[in-house]
Amino acid sequence: MMKRRTHPQTASPGARIASVAAVLVLSTVASLAIAQTPADANSRRVSESLAVNMCATCHGPTGVSTQPKVPRLAGQQRDYLEVQLKAFRTKSRNDPEAHTFMSSIASTLNDNVVAGLAEYYSAQTPGKGRESGRDAIQVAQGERLYQNGDRERGIAACSACHGTKGEGMSVFPRLAGQHAYYLGTQMQALQNKLRESPVMHGVIKNLTIEDIHVLAYYLESL
């Protein structure tokens, strides 16, 4: 079962210092790359360089993260990626596990580079789903809830916006193959309105913690 606690334990002073240092270094790298490139030229080249040399530290060189807390970006919807990067840049996306770090990085990116990063990751091959260690019954429960919703409890089918295979559409993100831990924390962040999304606030409000778990397990398996 997924742990119900969604926030990491308080880091040691040394870890916090290392984290701050990493933010400063990565932000400086991004700033220099953008400063040396006109806003209307070579944005695709700069974006790919940033993805491979900077973003890869957490997300992997092609966006297939292996860290449960870090989302997979490969094959993600381009429009969704662009909207989320801009939300981090304006500090309007407030989920606790990524807000400070991602806002520091995104603040260095102009619109052209944001668009280039979104294009780069959306063109990458998505990572494969996995079922290892997951209860087949729970995965099946998640599939039913995802595909059909639960009319009696006022829960809409996730597939209506995110696609029957979890592929996403425009600003509705790809969920297939995403880490179950990440999906679970984000669903709870949306449910608690730590992430701003009026549509999702209404859709997700009646989900139980068990619903969130089985949905996350199912989507990770795709």
C-alpha positions as CSV (number, residue, x, y, z in Angstrom):
1,M,0.0,0.0,0.0
2,M,1.1,3.6,-0.6
3,K,2.2,5.5,2.4
4,R,-0.5,8.0,3.5
5,R,2.0,10.5,4.6
6,T,2.8,12.6,1.5
7,H,5.3,15.1,2.9
8,P,9.0,14.1,3.2
9,Q,10.6,14.2,6.6
10,T,12.4,17.4,7.6
11,A,15.8,17.5,6.0
12,S,19.0,17.8,8.1
13,P,20.7,21.2,8.0
14,G,23.4,19.8,5.7
15,A,20.8,18.5,3.3
16,R,19.0,21.9,3.3
17,I,22.2,23.7,2.6
18,A,23.0,21.3,-0.3
19,S,19.5,21.8,-1.7
20,V,19.8,25.6,-1.6
21,A,23.2,25.4,-3.2
22,A,21.8,23.1,-6.0
23,V,19.1,25.6,-6.7
24,L,21.6,28.5,-6.9
25,V,23.9,26.6,-9.3
26,L,21.2,25.3,-11.6
27,S,19.5,28.7,-11.7
28,T,22.8,30.4,-12.6
29,V,23.3,27.9,-15.4
30,A,19.9,28.5,-16.8
31,S,20.2,32.2,-16.6
32,L,23.5,32.2,-18.4
33,A,22.2,30.0,-21.2
34,I,19.2,32.3,-21.7
35,A,21.1,35.5,-21.4
36,Q,23.4,34.4,-24.2
37,T,20.5,33.5,-26.5
38,P,18.1,36.0,-28.0
39,A,14.5,35.4,-26.8
40,D,13.3,34.9,-30.4
41,A,16.2,32.7,-31.7
42,N,17.6,29.2,-31.0
43,S,15.1,28.6,-28.2
44,R,14.8,24.9,-29.3
45,R,18.5,24.4,-29.1
46,V,18.8,26.1,-25.7
47,S,15.8,24.2,-24.4
48,E,17.2,20.8,-25.4
49,S,20.5,21.7,-23.8
50,L,18.8,22.6,-20.6
51,A,16.8,19.4,-20.6
52,V,19.8,17.2,-21.1
53,N,22.3,19.1,-18.9
54,M,20.1,20.5,-16.1
55,C,16.6,19.1,-15.9
56,A,18.1,15.6,-16.4
57,T,19.5,15.7,-12.9
58,C,16.0,14.9,-11.5
59,H,13.9,14.0,-14.5
60,G,16.4,12.0,-16.5
61,P,17.9,13.0,-19.9
62,T,14.7,12.1,-21.9
63,G,12.3,12.8,-19.1
64,V,11.8,9.3,-17.8
65,S,12.4,9.9,-14.1
66,T,13.3,6.9,-11.9
67,Q,12.6,8.8,-8.6
68,P,9.0,8.2,-7.3
69,K,8.7,11.8,-6.1
70,V,9.8,13.3,-9.5
71,P,7.3,13.2,-12.4
72,R,8.0,11.6,-15.7
73,L,7.9,14.2,-18.4
74,A,8.5,12.1,-21.5
75,G,5.5,12.0,-23.8
76,Q,3.6,14.5,-21.6
77,Q,1.2,16.8,-23.3
78,R,3.0,19.9,-24.7
79,D,0.3,22.4,-23.7
80,Y,0.2,21.0,-20.1
81,L,3.9,21.2,-19.7
82,E,3.9,24.8,-20.9
83,V,1.1,25.8,-18.5
84,Q,2.8,24.1,-15.5
85,L,6.2,25.7,-16.2
86,K,4.6,29.1,-16.3
87,A,2.7,28.4,-13.2
88,F,5.9,27.5,-11.4
89,R,7.5,30.7,-12.8
90,T,4.7,32.9,-11.4
91,K,4.6,30.8,-8.2
92,S,0.9,30.0,-8.7
93,R,1.5,26.3,-8.4
94,N,1.9,25.6,-4.7
95,D,2.2,21.8,-4.2
96,P,4.8,21.6,-1.3
97,E,7.2,19.0,-2.7
98,A,8.2,21.0,-5.8
99,H,7.2,24.6,-5.3
100,T,10.4,26.2,-4.0
101,F,12.9,24.2,-6.2
102,M,10.9,24.4,-9.4
103,S,9.9,28.1,-9.0
104,S,13.6,28.9,-8.7
105,I,14.4,27.1,-11.9
106,A,11.4,28.3,-13.8
107,S,12.0,32.0,-12.9
108,T,15.0,31.9,-15.2
109,L,13.1,30.7,-18.3
110,N,11.5,33.0,-20.9
111,D,8.5,32.0,-22.9
112,N,10.4,30.7,-25.9
113,V,12.5,28.4,-23.7
114,V,9.4,27.2,-21.8
115,A,7.8,26.4,-25.1
116,G,11.0,24.6,-26.3
117,L,11.2,22.5,-23.2
118,A,7.5,21.5,-23.5
119,E,8.1,20.6,-27.2
120,Y,11.2,18.6,-26.3
121,Y,9.6,16.5,-23.6
122,S,6.4,15.9,-25.4
123,A,8.3,14.4,-28.3
124,Q,10.2,11.9,-26.1
125,T,9.1,8.3,-25.8
126,P,7.1,7.7,-22.6
127,G,8.5,5.4,-20.0
128,K,7.0,1.9,-19.6
129,G,4.4,1.3,-16.9
130,R,5.1,-1.2,-14.2
131,E,3.0,-3.6,-12.1
132,S,5.6,-5.1,-9.9
133,G,4.6,-5.3,-6.2
134,R,1.0,-4.1,-7.0
135,D,-2.1,-6.0,-6.0
136,A,-3.9,-7.0,-9.1
137,I,-7.3,-6.5,-7.5
138,Q,-6.4,-2.9,-6.6
139,V,-5.2,-2.3,-10.1
140,A,-8.5,-3.6,-11.5
141,Q,-10.4,-1.4,-9.0
142,G,-8.4,1.6,-10.2
143,E,-9.2,0.8,-13.8
144,R,-12.9,0.6,-13.2
145,L,-12.9,3.9,-11.4
146,Y,-10.7,5.6,-14.0
147,Q,-12.7,4.4,-16.9
148,N,-16.3,4.6,-15.5
149,G,-16.2,6.8,-12.4
150,D,-18.8,6.2,-9.7
151,R,-22.1,7.9,-10.4
152,E,-23.6,7.0,-7.0
153,R,-20.7,8.9,-5.3
154,G,-20.6,11.8,-7.8
155,I,-17.2,10.8,-9.2
156,A,-16.7,11.4,-12.9
157,A,-14.7,9.1,-15.2
158,C,-11.1,10.3,-15.4
159,S,-10.9,8.9,-18.9
160,A,-13.3,11.7,-20.2
161,C,-10.5,14.2,-20.0
162,H,-7.3,12.2,-19.6
163,G,-8.1,9.7,-22.4
164,T,-9.0,6.0,-22.2
165,K,-5.4,5.0,-22.1
166,G,-4.3,7.8,-19.8
167,E,-2.6,9.6,-22.7
168,G,-4.0,13.1,-21.8
169,M,-5.2,15.8,-24.1
170,S,-4.0,19.4,-24.5
171,V,-3.9,20.9,-21.0
172,F,-5.1,17.7,-19.4
173,P,-1.9,15.7,-18.6
174,R,-0.8,12.3,-19.6
175,L,-1.1,10.1,-16.5
176,A,-0.2,6.7,-18.0
177,G,3.1,5.3,-16.7
178,Q,3.5,8.0,-14.1
179,H,4.9,7.1,-10.7
180,A,2.2,6.0,-8.3
181,Y,3.7,8.0,-5.4
182,Y,3.8,11.2,-7.4
183,L,0.2,10.7,-8.7
184,G,-1.0,10.1,-5.1
185,T,0.6,13.2,-3.7
186,Q,-0.7,15.3,-6.5
187,M,-4.3,14.0,-6.2
188,Q,-4.1,14.8,-2.5
189,A,-2.6,18.2,-3.1
190,L,-5.5,19.0,-5.5
191,Q,-8.0,17.7,-3.1
192,N,-6.6,19.9,-0.4
193,K,-6.4,22.8,-2.8
194,L,-2.7,23.1,-2.5
195,R,-2.7,23.1,-6.3
196,E,-5.0,25.5,-8.1
197,S,-7.3,23.7,-10.5
198,P,-11.0,24.6,-10.3
199,V,-12.0,21.7,-12.6
200,M,-10.1,19.1,-10.7
201,H,-11.2,20.4,-7.3
202,G,-14.7,19.5,-8.2
203,V,-13.9,16.2,-9.8
204,I,-11.6,14.9,-7.1
205,K,-13.4,16.1,-3.9
206,N,-15.3,12.8,-3.3
207,L,-12.3,10.5,-3.7
208,T,-11.3,8.5,-0.6
209,I,-7.7,7.8,0.2
210,E,-8.3,4.2,-1.1
211,D,-9.6,5.6,-4.4
212,I,-6.5,7.7,-4.8
213,H,-4.3,4.6,-4.1
214,V,-6.0,2.3,-6.6
215,L,-6.1,5.0,-9.3
216,A,-2.4,5.7,-8.8
217,Y,-1.6,2.0,-9.0
218,Y,-3.6,1.5,-12.2
219,L,-2.1,4.5,-13.9
220,E,1.4,3.5,-13.0
221,S,0.8,0.1,-14.6
222,L,-0.1,1.6,-18.1
